Amino acid sequence: MIRKAKKPNTYAFIDSQNLNLGTQRMGWKLDWRKFRQYLEDKYGVTKAYTFIGYMSENESLYEYMHELGYLVVLKPTVDVSPGHGNDGTEKEKSDHATAKPKEGDEKEKPTIKGNVDAELVLYAMKELPNYEQAIIVSGDGDFFSLAEYLEEQGKLANILTPNWQYSTLLKAFEPKIVRLDQLRRQLSYHDHRKKK
């Protein structure tokens, strides 16, 4: 009887906004159920931490993600629309050059930001004794230092980027980069209800 080699205990740390926007920019939508299964089958991921900016209207999405086996970490969001500061406070008129909205843009949707970078790094460090290998799911260069540290510890399995447009800072880890756009057929979401 041939035994399969046991995969190392692996945790995934997922920057959900980077992943969502990165796949959508390439014209497709990730199937979160397929992705969780892929992480388990391919890498032996036992815990998949997903970092998301919290919006009350998305409660059912967070519950669904939890049901699929993700550990959902919510971060308060702030409004970074023109007229608001990066911390969500109303901005005074500043001397900085501000871009005037184009005609017809006055009713722009507010830009909501839930920057999860610090939480992702914090959890990766907090959980360090509990996993043998880690996967970072993001193309964001802000995770360079984390990737470098995990590599030094012998714990960086892979970096999964949404597409080919990932930060040049991550090029240092080229052999460990897996582009999810190359797995589009395997991981994309198909709404079967539409095709009736």
Contact map, one row per residue, 1 for C-alpha under 8 A:
1110000000000000000000000000000000000000000000000000000000000000000000000000000000000000000000000000000000000000000000000000000000000000000000000000000000000000000000000000000000000000000000000000
1111000000000000000000000000000000000000000000000000000000000000000000000000000000000000000000000000000000000000000000000000000000000000000000000000000000000000000000000000000000000000000000000000
1111100000000000000000000000000000000000000000000000000000000000000000000000000000000000000000000000000000000000000000000000000000000000000000000000000000000000000000000000000000000000000000000000
0111110000000000000000000000000000000000000000000000000000000000000000000000000000000000000000000000000000000000000000000000000000000000000000000000000000000000000000000000000000000000000000000000
0011111000000000000000000000000000000000000000000000000000000000000000000000000000000000000000000000000000000000000000000000000000000000000000000000000000000000000000000000000000000000000000000000
0001111100000000000000000000000000000000000000000000000000000000000000000000000000000000000000000000000000000000000000000000000000000000000000000000000000000000000000000000000000000000000000000000
0000111110000000000000000000000000000000001100000000000000000000000000000000000000000000000000000000000000000000000000000000000000000000000000000000000000000000000000000000000000000000000000000000
0000011111000000000000000000000000000000000100000000000000000000000000000000000000000000000000000000000000000000000000000000000000011000000000000000000000000000000000000000000000000000000000000000
0000001111100000000000000000000000000000000111000000000000000000000000000000000000000000000000000000000000000000000000000000000000111000000000000000000000000000000000000000000000000000000000000000
0000000111110000000000000000000000000000001111100000000000000000000000000000000000000000000000000000000000000000000000000000000000111110000000000000000000000000000000000000000000000000000000000000
0000000011111000000000000000000000000000000011111000000000000000000000000000000000000000000000000000000000000000000000000000000000101110000000000000000000000000000000000000000000000000000000000000
0000000001111100000000000000000000000010000010111000000000000000000000000000000000000000000000000000000000000000000000000000000000000111100000000000000000000000000000000000000000000000000000000000
0000000000111110000000000000000000000000000000011110000000000000000000000000000000000000000000000000000000000000000000010001000000000111100000000000000000000000000000000000000000000000000000000000
0000000000011111001000000000000000000000000000011110000000000000000000000000000000000000000000000000000000000000000000010000000000000001110000000000000000000000000000000000000000000000000000000000
0000000000001111111000000000000000000000000000000111000000000000000000000000000000000000000000000000000000000000000110010000000000000001110000000000000000000000000000000000000000000000000000000000
0000000000000111111100000000000000000000000000000111000000000000000000000000000000000000000000000000000000000000000000000000000000000000010000000000000000000000000000000000000000000000000000000000
0000000000000011111110000000000000000000000000000001100000000000000000000000000000000000000000000000000000000000000000000000000000000000000000000000000000000000000000000000000000000000000000000000
0000000000000011111111000000000000000000000000000000000000000000000000000000000000000000000000000000000000000000000000000000000000000000011100000000000000000000010000000000000000000000000000000000
0000000000000111111111100000000000000000000000000000000000000000000000000000000000000000000000000000000000000000000000000000000000000000111000000000000000000000110000000000000000000000000000000000
0000000000000001111111110000110000000000000000000000000000000000000000000000000000000000000000000000000000000000000000000000000000000000000000000000000000000000010000000000000000000000000000000000
0000000000000000111111111000000000000000000000000000000000000000000000000000000000000000000000000000000000000000000000000000000000000000000000000000000000000000000000000000000000000000000000000000
0000000000000000011111111100000000000000000000000000000000000000000000000000000000000000000000000000000000000000000000000000000000000000000000000000000000000000011000000000000000000000000000000000
0000000000000000001111111111110000000000000000000000000000000000000000000000000000000000000000000000000000000000000000000000000000000000000000000000000000000000011000000000000000011000000000000000
0000000000000000000111111111100000000000000000000000000000000000000000000000000000000000000000000000000000000000000000000000000000000000000000000000000000000000000000000000000000000000000000000000
0000000000000000000011111111000000000000000000000000000000000000000000000000000000000000000000000000000000000000000000000000000000000000000000000000000000000000000000000000000000000000000000000000
0000000000000000000001111111000000000000000000000000000000000000000000000000000000000000000000000000000000000000000000000000000000000000000000000000000000000000001000000000000000001000000000000000
0000000000000000000000111111100000000000000000000000000000000000000000000000000000000000000000000000000000000000000000000000000000000000000000000000000000000000000000000000000000000000000000000000
0000000000000000000000111111110000000000000000000000000000000000000000000000000000000000000000000000000000000000000000000000000000000000000000000000000000000000000000000000000000000001000110000000
0000000000000000000100110011111000000000000000000000000000000000000000000000000000000000000000000000000000000000000000000000000000000000000000000000000000000000000000000000000000000000000110000000
0000000000000000000100100001111100100000000000000000000000000000000000000000000000000000000000000000000000000000000000000000000000000000000000000000000000000000000000000000000000000001001110000000
0000000000000000000000000000111111100000000000000000000000000000000000000000000000000000000000000000000000000000000000000000000000000000000000000000000000000000000000000000000000000000001111000000
0000000000000000000000000000011111110000000000000000000000000000100100000000000000000000000000000000000000000000000000000000000000000000000000000000000000000000000000000000000000000000000010000000
0000000000000000000000000000001111111000000000000000000000000000000100000000000000000000000000000000000000000000000000000000000000000000000000000000000000000000000000000000000000000000000000000000
0000000000000000000000000000001111111100000000000000000000000000000000000000000000000000000000000000000000000000000000000000000000000000000000000000000000000000000000000000000000000000011100000000
0000000000000000000000000000011111111110000000000000000000000000000000000000000000000000000000000000000000000000000000000000000000000000000000000000000000000000000000000000000000000000001000000000
0000000000000000000000000000000111111111000000010000000000000000000111000000000000000000000000000000000000000000000000000000000000000000000000000000000000000000000000000000000000000000000000000000
0000000000000000000000000000000011111111100000000000000000000000000000000000000000000000000000000000000000000000000000000000000000000000000000000000000000000000000000000000000000000000000000000000
0000000000000000000000000000000001111111111000000000000000000000000000000000000000000000000000000000000000000000000000000000000000000000000000000000000000000000000000000000000000000000000000000000
0000000000010000000000000000000000111111111110000000000000000000000000000000000000000000000000000000000000000000000000000000000000000000000000000000000000000000000000000000000000000000000000000000
0000000000000000000000000000000000011111111111000000000000000000000000000000000000000000000000000000000000000000000000000000000000000000000000000000000000000000000000000000000000000000000000000000
0000000000000000000000000000000000001111111110000000000000000000000000000000000000000000000000000000000000000000000000000000000000000000000000000000000000000000000000000000000000000000000000000000
0000000000000000000000000000000000000111111100000000000000000000000000000000000000000000000000000000000000000000000000000000000000000000000000000000000000000000000000000000000000000000000000000000
0000001001000000000000000000000000000111111110000000000000000000000000000000000000000000000000000000000000000000000000000000000000000000000000000000000000000000000000000000000000000000000000000000
0000001111000000000000000000000000000011111111000000000000000000000000000000000000000000000000000000000000000000000000000000000000000000000000000000000000000000000000000000000000000000000000000000
0000000011110000000000000000000000000011101111110000000000000000000000000000000000000000000000000000000000000000000000000000000000000000000000000000000000000000000000000000000000000000000000000000
0000000011100000000000000000000000000001000111110000000000000000000000000000000000000000000000000000000000000000000000000000000000000000000000000000000000000000000000000000000000000000000000000000
0000000001110000000000000000000000000000000011111000000000000000000011100000000000000000000000000000000000000000000000000000000000000000000000000000000000000000000000000000000000000000000000000000
0000000000111100000000000000000000010000000011111100000000000000000011100000000000000000000000000000000000000000000000000000000000000000000000000000000000000000000000000000000000000000000000000000
0000000000111100000000000000000000000000000000111110000000000000000001111000000000000000000000000000000000000000000000000000000000000000000000000000000000000000000000000000000000000000000000000000
0000000000001111000000000000000000000000000000011111000000000000000001111000000000000000000000000000000000000000000000000000000000000000000000000000000000000000000000000000000000000000000000000000
0000000000001111000000000000000000000000000000001111100000000000000000011110000000000000000000000000000000000000000100110000000000000000000000000000000000000000000000000000000000000000000000000000
0000000000000011100000000000000000000000000000000111110000000000000000011110000000000000000000000000000000000000010100000000000000000000000000000000000000000000000000000000000000000000000000000000
0000000000000000100000000000000000000000000000000011111000000000000000000111100000000000000000000000000000000000111100000000000000000000000000000000000000000000000000000000000000000000000000000000
0000000000000000000000000000000000000000000000000001111101000000000000000111100000000000000000000000000000000000010000000000000000000000000000000000000000000000000000000000000000000000000000000000
0000000000000000000000000000000000000000000000000000111111100000000000000001100000000000000000000000000000000000000000000000000000000000000000000000000000000000000000000000000000000000000000000000
0000000000000000000000000000000000000000000000000000011111100000000000000000000000000000000000000000000000000000000000000000000000000000000000000000000000000000000000000000000000000000000000000000
0000000000000000000000000000000000000000000000000000001111110000000000000000000000000000000000000000000000000000000000000000000000000000000000000000000000000000000000000000000000000000000000000000
0000000000000000000000000000000000000000000000000000011111111100000000000000000000000000000000000000000000000000000000000000000000000000000000000000000000000000000000000000000000000000000000000000
0000000000000000000000000000000000000000000000000000001111111110000000000000000000000000000000000000000000000000000000000000000000000000000000000000000000000000000000000000000000000000000000000000
0000000000000000000000000000000000000000000000000000000011111111000000000000000000000000000000000000000000000000000000000000000000000000000000000000000000000000000000000000000000000000000000000000
0000000000000000000000000000000000000000000000000000000001111111100000000000000000000000000000000000000000000000000000000000000000000000000000000000000000000000000000000000000000000000000000000000
0000000000000000000000000000000000000000000000000000000001111111110000010000000000000000000000000000000000000000000000000000000000000000000000000000000000000000000000000000000000000000000000000000
0000000000000000000000000000000000000000000000000000000000111111111000000000000000000000000000000000000000000000000000000000000000000000000000000000000000000000000000000000000000000000000000000000
0000000000000000000000000000000000000000000000000000000000011111111100000000000000000000000000000000000000000000000000000000000000000000000000000000000000000000000000000000000000000000000000000000
0000000000000000000000000000000100000000000000000000000000001111111111110000000000000000000000000000000000000000000000000000000000000000000000000000000000000000000000000000000000000000000000000000
0000000000000000000000000000000000000000000000000000000000000111111111110000000000000000000000000000000000000000000000000000000000000000000000000000000000000000000000000000000000000000000000000000
0000000000000000000000000000000000000000000000000000000000000011111111000000000000000000000000000000000000000000000000000000000000000000000000000000000000000000000000000000000000000000000000000000
0000000000000000000000000000000110010000000000000000000000000001111111000000000000000000000000000000000000000000000000000000000000000000000000000000000000000000000000000000000000000000000000000000
0000000000000000000000000000000000010000000000110000000000000000111111100000000000000000000000000000000000000000000000000000000000000000000000000000000000000000000000000000000000000000000000000000
0000000000000000000000000000000000010000000000111100000000000000111111110000000000000000000000000000000000000000000000000000000000000000000000000000000000000000000000000000000000000000000000000000
0000000000000000000000000000000000000000000000111100000000000000110011111000000000000000000000000000000000000000000000000000000000000000000000000000000000000000000000000000000000000000000000000000
0000000000000000000000000000000000000000000000001111000000000100110001111100000000000000000000000000000000000000000000000000000000000000000000000000000000000000000000000000000000000000000000000000
0000000000000000000000000000000000000000000000001111000000000000000000111110000000000000000000000000000000000000000000000000000000000000000000000000000000000000000000000000000000000000000000000000
0000000000000000000000000000000000000000000000000011110000000000000000011111000000000000000000000000000000000000000000000000000000000000000000000000000000000000000000000000000000000000000000000000
0000000000000000000000000000000000000000000000000011110000000000000000001111100000000000000000000000000000000000011100100000000000000000000000000000000000000000000000000000000000000000000000000000
0000000000000000000000000000000000000000000000000000111000000000000000000111110000000000000000000000000000000000010000000000000000000000000000000000000000000000000000000000000000000000000000000000
0000000000000000000000000000000000000000000000000000111000000000000000000011111000000000000000000000000000000001111000000000000000000000000000000000000000000000000000000000000000000000000000000000
0000000000000000000000000000000000000000000000000000000000000000000000000001111100000111000000000000000000000001110000000000000000000000000000000000000000000000000000000000000000000000000000000000
0000000000000000000000000000000000000000000000000000000000000000000000000000111110011111100000000000000000000111100000000000000000000000000000000000000000000000000000000000000000000000000000000000
0000000000000000000000000000000000000000000000000000000000000000000000000000011111111111000000000000000000000111100000000000000000000000000000000000000000000000000000000000000000000000000000000000
0000000000000000000000000000000000000000000000000000000000000000000000000000001111110000000000000000000000001111000000000000000000000000000000000000000000000000000000000000000000000000000000000000
0000000000000000000000000000000000000000000000000000000000000000000000000000000111110000000000000000000000000000000000000000000000000000000000000000000000000000000000000000000000000000000000000000
0000000000000000000000000000000000000000000000000000000000000000000000000000000111111000011110000000000000000000000000000000000000000000000000000000000000000000000000000000000000000000000000000000
0000000000000000000000000000000000000000000000000000000000000000000000000000001111111111111000000000000000000000000000000000000000000000000000000000000000000000000000000000000000000000000000000000
0000000000000000000000000000000000000000000000000000000000000000000000000000001100111111111000000000000000000000000000000000000000000000000000000000000000000000000000000000000000000000000000000000
0000000000000000000000000000000000000000000000000000000000000000000000000000011100011111100000000000000000000000000000000000000000000000000000000000000000000000000000000000000000000000000000000000
0000000000000000000000000000000000000000000000000000000000000000000000000000011100011111100000000000000000000000000000000000000000000000000000000000000000000000000000000000000000000000000000000000
0000000000000000000000000000000000000000000000000000000000000000000000000000011100011111110000000000000000000000000000000000000000000000000000000000000000000000000000000000000000000000000000000000
0000000000000000000000000000000000000000000000000000000000000000000000000000001000011111111000000000000000000000000000000000000000000000000000000000000000000000000000000000000000000000000000000000
0000000000000000000000000000000000000000000000000000000000000000000000000000000000111001111100000000000000000000000000000000000000000000000000000000000000000000000000000000000000000000000000000000
0000000000000000000000000000000000000000000000000000000000000000000000000000000000111000111111000000000000000000000000000000000000000000000000000000000000000000000000000000000000000000000000000000
0000000000000000000000000000000000000000000000000000000000000000000000000000000000100000011111000000000000000000000000000000000000000000000000000000000000000000000000000000000000000000000000000000
0000000000000000000000000000000000000000000000000000000000000000000000000000000000100000001111100000000000000000000000000000000000000000000000000000000000000000000000000000000000000000000000000000
0000000000000000000000000000000000000000000000000000000000000000000000000000000000000000001111111000000000000000000000000000000000000000000000000000000000000000000000000000000000000000000000000000
0000000000000000000000000000000000000000000000000000000000000000000000000000000000000000000011111000000000000000000000000000000000000000000000000000000000000000000000000000000000000000000000000000
0000000000000000000000000000000000000000000000000000000000000000000000000000000000000000000001111100000000000000000000000000000000000000000000000000000000000000000000000000000000000000000000000000
0000000000000000000000000000000000000000000000000000000000000000000000000000000000000000000001111110000000000000000000000000000000000000000000000000000000000000000000000000000000000000000000000000
0000000000000000000000000000000000000000000000000000000000000000000000000000000000000000000000011111000000000000000000000000000000000000000000000000000000000000000000000000000000000000000000000000
0000000000000000000000000000000000000000000000000000000000000000000000000000000000000000000000001111100000000000000000000000000000000000000000000000000000000000000000000000000000000000000000000000
0000000000000000000000000000000000000000000000000000000000000000000000000000000000000000000000000111110000000000000000000000000000000000000000000000000000000000000000000000000000000000000000000000
0000000000000000000000000000000000000000000000000000000000000000000000000000000000000000000000000011111011000000000000000000000000000000000000000000000000000000000000000000000000000000000000000000
0000000000000000000000000000000000000000000000000000000000000000000000000000000000000000000000000001111111000000000000000000000000000000000000000000000000000000000000000000000000000000000000000000
0000000000000000000000000000000000000000000000000000000000000000000000000000000000000000000000000000111111000000000000000000000000000000000000000000000000000000000000000000000000000000000000000000
0000000000000000000000000000000000000000000000000000000000000000000000000000000000000000000000000000011111100000000000000000000000000000000000000000000000000000000000000000000000000000000000000000
0000000000000000000000000000000000000000000000000000000000000000000000000000000000000000000000000000111111110000000000000000000000000000000000000000000000000000000000000000000000000000000000000000
0000000000000000000000000000000000000000000000000000000000000000000000000000000000000000000000000000111111110000000000000000000000000000000000000000000000000000000000000000000000000000000000000000
0000000000000000000000000000000000000000000000000000000000000000000000000000000000000000000000000000000111111000000000000000000000000000000000000000000000000000000000000000000000000000000000000000
0000000000000000000000000000000000000000000000000000000000000000000000000000000000000000000000000000000011111100000000000000000000000000000000000000000000000000000000000000000000000000000000000000
0000000000000000000000000000000000000000000000000000000000000000000000000000000010000000000000000000000000111110000000000000000000000000000000000000000000000000000000000000000000000000000000000000
0000000000000000000000000000000000000000000000000000000000000000000000000000001110000000000000000000000000011111000000000000000000000000000000000000000000000000000000000000000000000000000000000000
0000000000000000000000000000000000000000000000000000000000000000000000000000001110000000000000000000000000001111100000000000000000000000000000000000000000000000000000000000000000000000000000000000
0000000000000000000000000000000000000000000000000000000000000000000000000000111110000000000000000000000000000111110000000000000000000000000000000000000000000000000000000000000000000000000000000000
0000000000000000000000000000000000000000000000000000100000000000000000000000111100000000000000000000000000000011111000000000000000000000000000000000000000000000000000000000000000000000000000000000
0000000000000000000000000000000000000000000000000001110000000000000000000011110000000000000000000000000000000001111100000000000000000000000000000000000000000000000000000000000000000000000000000000
0000000000000000000000000000000000000000000000000000100000000000000000000010100000000000000000000000000000000000111111000000000000000000000000000000000000000000000000000000000000000000000000000000
0000000000000010000000000000000000000000000000000011100000000000000000000010000000000000000000000000000000000000011111110000000000000000000000000000000000000000000000000000000000000000000000000000
0000000000000010000000000000000000000000000000000000000000000000000000000000000000000000000000000000000000000000001111111000000000000000000001100000000000000000000000000000000000000000000000000000
0000000000000000000000000000000000000000000000000000000000000000000000000000000000000000000000000000000000000000001111111100000000000000000000000000000000000000000000000000000000000000000000000000
0000000000000000000000000000000000000000000000000010000000000000000000000010000000000000000000000000000000000000000111111110000000000000000000000000000000000000000000000000000000000000000000000000
0000000000001110000000000000000000000000000000000010000000000000000000000000000000000000000000000000000000000000000111111111000000000000000000000000000000000000000000000000000000000000000000000000
0000000000000000000000000000000000000000000000000000000000000000000000000000000000000000000000000000000000000000000011111111100000000000000000100100000000000000000000000000000000000000000000000000
0000000000000000000000000000000000000000000000000000000000000000000000000000000000000000000000000000000000000000000001111111110000000000000000000000000000000000000000000000000000000000000000000000
0000000000000000000000000000000000000000000000000000000000000000000000000000000000000000000000000000000000000000000000111111111000000000000000000000000000000000000000000000000000000000000000000000
0000000000001000000000000000000000000000000000000000000000000000000000000000000000000000000000000000000000000000000000011111111100000000000000000000000000000000000000000000000000000000000000000000
0000000000000000000000000000000000000000000000000000000000000000000000000000000000000000000000000000000000000000000000001111111100000000000000000000000000000000000000000000000000000000000000000000
0000000000000000000000000000000000000000000000000000000000000000000000000000000000000000000000000000000000000000000000000111111110000000000000000000000000000000000000000000000000000000000000000000
0000000000000000000000000000000000000000000000000000000000000000000000000000000000000000000000000000000000000000000000000011111111100000000000000000000000000000000000000000000000000000000000000000
0000000000000000000000000000000000000000000000000000000000000000000000000000000000000000000000000000000000000000000000000001111111100000000000000000000000000000000000000000000000000000000000000000
0000000000000000000000000000000000000000000000000000000000000000000000000000000000000000000000000000000000000000000000000000011111110000000000000000000000000000000000000000000000000000000000000000
0000000000000000000000000000000000000000000000000000000000000000000000000000000000000000000000000000000000000000000000000000001111110000000000000000000000000000000000000000000000000000000000000000
0000000011100000000000000000000000000000000000000000000000000000000000000000000000000000000000000000000000000000000000000000001111111100000000000000000000000000000000000000000000000000000000000000
0000000111000000000000000000000000000000000000000000000000000000000000000000000000000000000000000000000000000000000000000000000011111100000000000000000000100000000000000000000000000000000000000000
0000000111100000000000000000000000000000000000000000000000000000000000000000000000000000000000000000000000000000000000000000000000111110000000000000000001111000000000000000000000000000000000000000
0000000001111000000000000000000000000000000000000000000000000000000000000000000000000000000000000000000000000000000000000000000000111111000000000000010000111100000000000000000000000000000000000000
0000000001111000000000000000000000000000000000000000000000000000000000000000000000000000000000000000000000000000000000000000000000001111100000000000000000011111000000000000000000000000000000000000
0000000000011110000000000000000000000000000000000000000000000000000000000000000000000000000000000000000000000000000000000000000000000111110000000010000000000111000000000000000000000000000000000000
0000000000011110001000000000000000000000000000000000000000000000000000000000000000000000000000000000000000000000000000000000000000000011111000000000000000000011110000000000000000000000000000000000
0000000000000111011000000000000000000000000000000000000000000000000000000000000000000000000000000000000000000000000000000000000000000001111100000000000000000011110000000000000000000000000000000000
0000000000000000011000000000000000000000000000000000000000000000000000000000000000000000000000000000000000000000000000000000000000000000111110000000000000000011111011100100000000000000000000000000
0000000000000000010000000000000000000000000000000000000000000000000000000000000000000000000000000000000000000000000000000000000000000000011111100000000000000000000001100100000000000000000000000000
0000000000000000000000000000000000000000000000000000000000000000000000000000000000000000000000000000000000000000000000000000000000000000001111110000000000000000000001111100000000000000000000000000
0000000000000000000000000000000000000000000000000000000000000000000000000000000000000000000000000000000000000000000010000000000000000000000111111000000000000000000000000000000000000000000000000000
0000000000000000000000000000000000000000000000000000000000000000000000000000000000000000000000000000000000000000000010001000000000000000000111111110000000000000000000000000000000000000000000000000
0000000000000000000000000000000000000000000000000000000000000000000000000000000000000000000000000000000000000000000000000000000000000000000011111111000000000000000000001100000000000000000000000000
0000000000000000000000000000000000000000000000000000000000000000000000000000000000000000000000000000000000000000000000000000000000000000000001111111100000000000000000000000000000000000000000000000
0000000000000000000000000000000000000000000000000000000000000000000000000000000000000000000000000000000000000000000000001000000000000000000000111111110000000000000000000000000000000000000000000000
0000000000000000000000000000000000000000000000000000000000000000000000000000000000000000000000000000000000000000000000000000000000000001000000111111111000010000000000000000000000000000000000000000
0000000000000000000000000000000000000000000000000000000000000000000000000000000000000000000000000000000000000000000000000000000000000000000000011111111100000000000000000000000000000000000000000000
0000000000000000000000000000000000000000000000000000000000000000000000000000000000000000000000000000000000000000000000000000000000000000000000001111111110000000000000000000000000000000000000000000
0000000000000000000000000000000000000000000000000000000000000000000000000000000000000000000000000000000000000000000000000000000000000100000000000111111111110000000000000000000000000000000000000000
0000000000000000000000000000000000000000000000000000000000000000000000000000000000000000000000000000000000000000000000000000000000000000000000000011111111110000000000000000000000000000000000000000
0000000000000000000000000000000000000000000000000000000000000000000000000000000000000000000000000000000000000000000000000000000000000000000000000001111111100000000000000000000000000000000000000000
0000000000000000000000000000000000000000000000000000000000000000000000000000000000000000000000000000000000000000000000000000000000000000000000000000111111110000000000000000000000000000000000000000
0000000000000000000000000000000000000000000000000000000000000000000000000000000000000000000000000000000000000000000000000000000000001000000000000000011111110000000000000000000000000000000000000000
0000000000000000000000000000000000000000000000000000000000000000000000000000000000000000000000000000000000000000000000000000000000011100000000000000011111111000000000000000000000000000000000000000
0000000000000000000000000000000000000000000000000000000000000000000000000000000000000000000000000000000000000000000000000000000000001110000000000010011011111110000000000000000000000000000000000000
0000000000000000000000000000000000000000000000000000000000000000000000000000000000000000000000000000000000000000000000000000000000001110000000000000000000111110000000000000000100000000000000000000
0000000000000000000000000000000000000000000000000000000000000000000000000000000000000000000000000000000000000000000000000000000000000111000000000000000000011111000000000000000111000000000000000000
0000000000000000000000000000000000000000000000000000000000000000000000000000000000000000000000000000000000000000000000000000000000000011111000000000000000011111100000000000100111000000000000000000
0000000000000000000000000000000000000000000000000000000000000000000000000000000000000000000000000000000000000000000000000000000000000011111000000000000000000111110000000000000011110000000000000000
0000000000000000001000000000000000000000000000000000000000000000000000000000000000000000000000000000000000000000000000000000000000000000111000000000000000000011111101000000000011110000000000000000
0000000000000000011101100000000000000000000000000000000000000000000000000000000000000000000000000000000000000000000000000000000000000000111000000000000000000001111101000000000000111000000000000000
0000000000000000000001100100000000000000000000000000000000000000000000000000000000000000000000000000000000000000000000000000000000000000001000000000000000000000111111000000000000111100000000000000
0000000000000000000000000000000000000000000000000000000000000000000000000000000000000000000000000000000000000000000000000000000000000000000000000000000000000000111111000000000000101000000000000000
0000000000000000000000000000000000000000000000000000000000000000000000000000000000000000000000000000000000000000000000000000000000000000001000000000000000000000001111100000000000000000000000000000
0000000000000000000000000000000000000000000000000000000000000000000000000000000000000000000000000000000000000000000000000000000000000000001110000000000000000000111111110100000000000000000000000000
0000000000000000000000000000000000000000000000000000000000000000000000000000000000000000000000000000000000000000000000000000000000000000001110000000000000000000000011111110000000000000000000000000
0000000000000000000000000000000000000000000000000000000000000000000000000000000000000000000000000000000000000000000000000000000000000000000010000000000000000000000001111110000000000000000000000000
0000000000000000000000000000000000000000000000000000000000000000000000000000000000000000000000000000000000000000000000000000000000000000000010010000000000000000000000111111000000000000000000000000
0000000000000000000000000000000000000000000000000000000000000000000000000000000000000000000000000000000000000000000000000000000000000000001110010000000000000000000001111111110000000000000000000000
0000000000000000000000000000000000000000000000000000000000000000000000000000000000000000000000000000000000000000000000000000000000000000000000000000000000000000000000111111110000000000000000000000
0000000000000000000000000000000000000000000000000000000000000000000000000000000000000000000000000000000000000000000000000000000000000000000000000000000000000000000000001111110000000000000000000000
0000000000000000000000000000000000000000000000000000000000000000000000000000000000000000000000000000000000000000000000000000000000000000000000000000000000000010000000000111111110000000000000000000
0000000000000000000000000000000000000000000000000000000000000000000000000000000000000000000000000000000000000000000000000000000000000000000000000000000000000000000000000111111110000000000000000000
0000000000000000000000000000000000000000000000000000000000000000000000000000000000000000000000000000000000000000000000000000000000000000000000000000000000000000000000000000111110000000000000000000
0000000000000000000000000000000000000000000000000000000000000000000000000000000000000000000000000000000000000000000000000000000000000000000000000000000000001110000000000000111111000000000000000000
0000000000000000000000000000000000000000000000000000000000000000000000000000000000000000000000000000000000000000000000000000000000000000000000000000000000000111100000000000111111100000000000000000
0000000000000000000000000000000000000000000000000000000000000000000000000000000000000000000000000000000000000000000000000000000000000000000000000000000000000111100000000000000111110000000000000000
0000000000000000000000000000000000000000000000000000000000000000000000000000000000000000000000000000000000000000000000000000000000000000000000000000000000000001111100000000000011111110000000000000
0000000000000000000000100000000000000000000000000000000000000000000000000000000000000000000000000000000000000000000000000000000000000000000000000000000000000001111000000000000001111111000000000000
0000000000000000000000100100000000000000000000000000000000000000000000000000000000000000000000000000000000000000000000000000000000000000000000000000000000000000011100000000000000111111000000000000
0000000000000000000000000000000000000000000000000000000000000000000000000000000000000000000000000000000000000000000000000000000000000000000000000000000000000000001000000000000000111111100000000000
0000000000000000000000000000000000000000000000000000000000000000000000000000000000000000000000000000000000000000000000000000000000000000000000000000000000000000000000000000000000111111111000000000
0000000000000000000000000001010000000000000000000000000000000000000000000000000000000000000000000000000000000000000000000000000000000000000000000000000000000000000000000000000000011111111100000000
0000000000000000000000000000000000000000000000000000000000000000000000000000000000000000000000000000000000000000000000000000000000000000000000000000000000000000000000000000000000000111111100000000
0000000000000000000000000000000001000000000000000000000000000000000000000000000000000000000000000000000000000000000000000000000000000000000000000000000000000000000000000000000000000011111100000000
0000000000000000000000000000011001100000000000000000000000000000000000000000000000000000000000000000000000000000000000000000000000000000000000000000000000000000000000000000000000000011111110000000
0000000000000000000000000001111001000000000000000000000000000000000000000000000000000000000000000000000000000000000000000000000000000000000000000000000000000000000000000000000000000001111111000000
0000000000000000000000000001111100000000000000000000000000000000000000000000000000000000000000000000000000000000000000000000000000000000000000000000000000000000000000000000000000000000001111100000
0000000000000000000000000000001000000000000000000000000000000000000000000000000000000000000000000000000000000000000000000000000000000000000000000000000000000000000000000000000000000000000111110000
0000000000000000000000000000000000000000000000000000000000000000000000000000000000000000000000000000000000000000000000000000000000000000000000000000000000000000000000000000000000000000000011111110
0000000000000000000000000000000000000000000000000000000000000000000000000000000000000000000000000000000000000000000000000000000000000000000000000000000000000000000000000000000000000000000001111111
0000000000000000000000000000000000000000000000000000000000000000000000000000000000000000000000000000000000000000000000000000000000000000000000000000000000000000000000000000000000000000000000111111
0000000000000000000000000000000000000000000000000000000000000000000000000000000000000000000000000000000000000000000000000000000000000000000000000000000000000000000000000000000000000000000000111111
0000000000000000000000000000000000000000000000000000000000000000000000000000000000000000000000000000000000000000000000000000000000000000000000000000000000000000000000000000000000000000000000111111
0000000000000000000000000000000000000000000000000000000000000000000000000000000000000000000000000000000000000000000000000000000000000000000000000000000000000000000000000000000000000000000000011111
